[in-house]
Structures are given as structure tokens and as C-alpha cells.
Amino acid sequence: MKGIDHFNRQALEILSGAELVNALDLSREDPRILDRYGVNDPAYQRDGAPRMIRNFLVPDASSKPAPASSLSTTAGGTGMAEIGMNFPSSRREFPPRSGLSALITDLHERGLDRDVSVVVWGEFGRTPKINANNSRDHWPRVTCALLAGGGMRTGQVIGSTDRTGGEVASRPVRFEEVFATLYHNVGIDLRHTTVEDANGRPQYLLSPGVIRSVS
């Protein structure tokens, strides 16, 4: 419990500190940069947050006044694929993703493209066939990830599926490889870094396996 209290105190100090407030204050940004990302839509979605496209700017804005080792952001809700809204929701959701390209461009212009890794990733893919509700269901056999920055060799596609996107066709990339690559980008040596389990025994974070094609 003492350990939990310590982490709770740290979390409250971060959330109540002026550095975080300044990092999240997008009014301090150049209006021309804000326009590049687009305009937020404050309306809440069925099962998620509003389409706050300017959240993509937070990693840039927070990198200088309040450096952080990891940031997670969202630009809107998900889950429409299961309720018969696959195509209508796509027309709404896909255009705001221009904020992602704005973020990657911004990182390069600010000289942060080697220091910041961008990861766009989900837990699973979607079924290759559309169901009776004009939607797609969960599909754990194949998914995809987009990686940028971090000093990686980008501009390439690693692995492939069959023509329907239902099965792996070549060079499957395991989840562990993506994690290993991100650990590598932040300077963690997986060959020597361990954490202790509940019995005090050292355990490796995961099996070493950086995606060599991007490192």
C-alpha cells in the first residue's frame, strides 16, 4: 500500500503541475500549425471520446516544456464497425486522420523525428468479409501497425496478407517484435534489462526480437 501511495502521489503531482498545463495548452502554438491539424469536433461518439483531431499535436507540444518518455492520445471513438455503421462512420472518421500525417511532418520540421516514435496500433484486425449488418467483426488472425520516427528506416511495408486481408501471406510480424523495436528506440537493451516477478526472480521484458528492417 505504501508503494501504491507513492505512485498515486507522483501521478497527482504530474496532473496538478504547471508543466503539464503548459504542455497541453495548444493556444501557445502557432495558429498556422493548428490549422494543419484540423478542427476538433467536441460531440461525443456512441462509445468513445469526441473527435479531437488536435490531440495529435500534444506529443509535439509536450516535448519541449515538459519532456515525457511516453504519450498516448486518441482522436475519437471507435467501435462503429460492429453496429452497421461501417461505411457511414468511415466517411466521418477517416478524413480527420490527416492529423496523423500533420504530426509526422511536424516532428520532422522540429527535428524530433529521431527522438519520437509514432505508433498507430489496435488489438486486432477486422473480418475480411462484411457481415449482414454492413459491418466487420473482430478478427485476431491479422492486424496491422503504422510506425514512424524513432530513427527507424521508414517508407516501407513489412509483411503481407492474402488479397482479402484475412490471412498472413509473407513475413509475419509478431507483437513482440513491435514492442522490442519500441524498447530499442528508447534505449532499453532487452538482452540485459530484467524486472523482478512476485517471487523476486529476474524476468526479461520479452524475448529480444527487434524488427531489423526498421532499426
C-alpha positions in Angstrom: 0.0 0.0 0.0 2.9 2.3 0.7 4.1 1.7 -2.9 0.7 2.5 -4.3 0.5 5.7 -2.3 3.9 6.7 -3.7 2.8 6.2 -7.3 -0.6 8.0 -6.6 1.3 10.9 -5.2 3.6 11.0 -8.3 0.5 10.9 -10.5 -1.2 13.7 -8.7 1.9 15.9 -8.8 2.1 15.4 -12.6 -1.6 16.1 -13.2 -1.5 19.2 -11.0 1.8 20.6 -12.1 2.2 23.8 -14.2 4.4 22.0 -16.7 1.6 19.6 -17.8 -0.8 22.5 -18.1 1.6 24.4 -20.3 2.3 21.3 -22.4 -1.4 20.8 -23.1 -2.1 24.4 -23.8 -2.4 24.4 -27.6 -3.2 28.1 -27.6 0.5 28.6 -27.3 1.0 27.0 -30.7 1.4 28.9 -34.0 -2.2 29.2 -35.5 -0.8 28.0 -38.8 0.4 24.8 -37.2 -3.1 24.3 -35.6 -4.7 24.7 -39.0 -2.5 22.0 -40.4 -4.1 19.5 -37.9 -7.7 20.5 -38.5 -10.6 21.4 -36.2 -11.8 19.5 -33.2 -15.4 18.1 -33.0 -16.5 18.2 -29.4 -19.5 16.0 -29.9 -19.3 12.7 -28.0 -19.4 9.4 -30.0 -21.5 6.4 -29.2 -18.8 4.5 -27.3 -15.8 6.8 -27.2 -14.4 10.3 -26.9 -15.1 13.2 -29.3 -13.1 13.6 -32.5 -10.4 15.8 -31.0 -8.1 15.8 -34.0 -5.7 18.3 -32.4 -4.8 15.7 -29.8 -2.2 14.6 -32.4 -0.4 17.9 -31.6 0.0 17.0 -28.0 3.2 14.9 -28.4 4.8 17.9 -30.2 3.6 20.5 -27.8 4.6 18.5 -24.7 8.1 17.6 -26.0 9.7 20.9 -25.1 8.2 22.4 -22.0 7.6 19.0 -20.2 9.6 16.2 -21.8 7.8 12.8 -21.4 9.0 9.3 -22.3 5.6 8.1 -23.4 2.3 9.6 -24.5 -0.9 8.0 -25.6 -3.5 10.0 -27.5 -6.8 9.5 -29.2 -8.6 11.5 -31.8 -12.1 10.0 -31.5 -14.3 7.0 -30.7 -14.2 3.6 -32.3 -16.4 0.5 -32.5 -18.8 1.6 -35.2 -17.7 -1.5 -37.3 -19.9 -3.8 -35.3 -23.2 -1.9 -35.4 -24.0 -1.5 -39.0 -22.1 1.8 -39.4 -19.0 0.6 -41.2 -19.2 2.8 -44.3 -21.0 5.9 -42.9 -18.7 6.1 -40.0 -15.6 5.6 -42.2 -16.6 8.7 -44.2 -16.7 10.7 -40.9 -13.7 9.2 -39.2 -11.1 8.8 -41.9 -10.7 12.4 -43.1 -9.6 13.7 -39.6 -6.8 11.2 -39.6 -4.9 13.9 -41.6 -3.8 14.9 -38.1 -1.5 11.9 -38.1 0.3 13.0 -41.2 0.5 16.5 -39.7 2.1 15.1 -36.6 4.7 13.1 -38.6 5.5 16.2 -40.7 5.7 18.4 -37.6 8.2 16.0 -35.9 10.5 16.2 -38.9 10.3 20.0 -39.1 11.1 20.3 -35.4 14.0 17.9 -35.6 12.3 15.4 -33.3 11.8 12.6 -35.9 14.7 10.6 -34.5 13.7 11.1 -30.9 10.0 10.4 -31.1 8.5 7.1 -32.2 4.9 7.2 -33.5 2.8 4.1 -33.2 -0.7 3.6 -34.5 -1.9 0.2 -33.4 -5.0 -1.7 -32.3 -5.6 -5.0 -30.6 -7.0 -6.9 -33.6 -8.0 -6.6 -37.2 -11.4 -6.8 -38.9 -13.0 -9.7 -40.7 -12.2 -9.8 -44.4 -15.9 -10.2 -45.3 -18.7 -7.7 -44.5 -21.4 -9.2 -42.3 -25.2 -8.9 -42.6 -25.2 -5.6 -40.7 -22.9 -3.8 -43.2 -20.1 -4.1 -40.7 -17.0 -6.1 -39.9 -16.4 -8.2 -36.8 -13.2 -8.7 -34.7 -10.5 -10.7 -36.5 -7.5 -11.7 -34.4 -5.7 -13.5 -37.2 -4.4 -10.4 -39.0 -3.9 -6.8 -37.9 -1.6 -4.0 -38.9 0.5 -1.2 -37.3 1.9 2.0 -38.6 5.3 3.1 -37.2 7.1 6.4 -37.9 10.0 8.4 -36.5 12.3 6.9 -33.8 15.2 6.9 -36.1 13.7 3.9 -37.9 14.1 3.2 -41.6 10.6 4.0 -42.7 8.8 4.3 -46.1 8.4 0.5 -46.4 5.8 -2.2 -45.9 6.9 -5.3 -43.9 4.8 -8.4 -44.3 1.7 -9.0 -46.4 -1.7 -10.7 -46.3 -3.7 -12.5 -48.9 -5.8 -10.4 -51.2 -8.7 -10.2 -48.8 -6.6 -9.3 -45.8 -7.7 -12.4 -43.9 -4.6 -14.5 -43.6 -0.8 -13.8 -43.4 0.9 -14.3 -46.8 4.5 -13.4 -46.0 6.9 -12.2 -43.3 4.5 -12.1 -40.3 5.4 -9.5 -37.7 4.7 -10.6 -34.1 3.5 -8.3 -31.4 6.8 -8.9 -29.5 8.8 -7.6 -32.4 6.9 -4.3 -32.3 7.4 -4.0 -28.6 11.1 -4.9 -28.9 11.5 -2.2 -31.6 9.9 0.4 -29.4 12.1 -0.6 -26.4 15.1 -0.4 -28.7 14.1 3.1 -29.8 14.1 4.4 -26.3 17.4 2.8 -25.4 16.3 -0.3 -23.5 18.7 -3.2 -24.0 16.4 -6.3 -24.0 19.4 -8.6 -23.6 20.3 -7.3 -20.2 17.1 -5.5 -18.8 15.1 -7.5 -16.4 12.3 -6.9 -13.8 11.6 -9.0 -10.7 8.5 -11.1 -10.5 6.4 -11.6 -7.4 9.0 -14.1 -6.1 11.9 -11.8 -6.6 13.2 -13.7 -9.7 14.5 -11.6 -12.6 12.4 -11.9 -15.8 13.3 -10.4 -19.2 10.8 -7.9 -20.6 10.3 -10.1 -23.6 12.4 -12.2 -26.0 14.8 -10.0 -28.0 13.5 -9.5 -31.5 13.8 -6.0 -33.0 12.3 -5.6 -36.4 15.7 -5.4 -38.2 14.2 -4.0 -41.3 13.3 -0.7 -39.5 16.1 -0.5 -36.9 
